[in-house]
Amino acid sequence: MWTITGFFSNLFKVFFPPSCLGCKSKNVSICRTCLQKVSRAVEAPYIYMTSIYSYKDQLIRNSIRKIKYYHRKDLIDPLTDELAKEILNEANGYRLMANDWTLVPIPMSRFRKYMRGYNQAELIATSLGEKCNIHVDHSVLKRSRSPISQVHTRTRSERLKNQNNSFKVCKDIKGRNFILVDDVTTTGATISEARKQLLKTGAREVLAVTIAH
């Protein structure tokens, strides 16, 4: 199903080039002017986490929904520009040297990835890796079980319980530094659980970045 959706999505772009999701300027997915007007995230749920944009902003919410559900992968690069600058500058007080850190996208279940056709966190991590010259490793984490979507949980305690023991570390990571990558964080439950598993398995330091909060 997703392959058919992706095919027609790409075919549509050939005959109808993209326009800015905000102001409808031609031949650009999101223009710089619109991004400069977007509300910034006030603060992330944890001190080790960096988020750039507010998920309450309509343009950001719409962009991420289109990335997730409508194969709009072209929206990823403009959204990661500011996040890449933050990583290259300094994230949460840590000086980030490319050779010392690895980007790790938050994994999704095999079934969900099959139905969607891709994991948006992997695409975001790839974009950031290219812009920051930081290695991306997709094989560090995997889902050990498939929790219900966080969208269907109502409270922070439900979100934390839903993600409990949902990740497994798949290789020797002792002494390594990681930056977890996802599209959005709300309570931080998903990233918190992934970080806990990495630290428990021997990671030295684990930071996290998301496009929005």
Summary of the structure (lengths in Angstrom):
residues: 213
radius of gyration: 17.0
end to end distance: 30.4
largest distance: 50.4
contacts: 660
relative contact order: 0.17
helix: 45%
strand: 18%
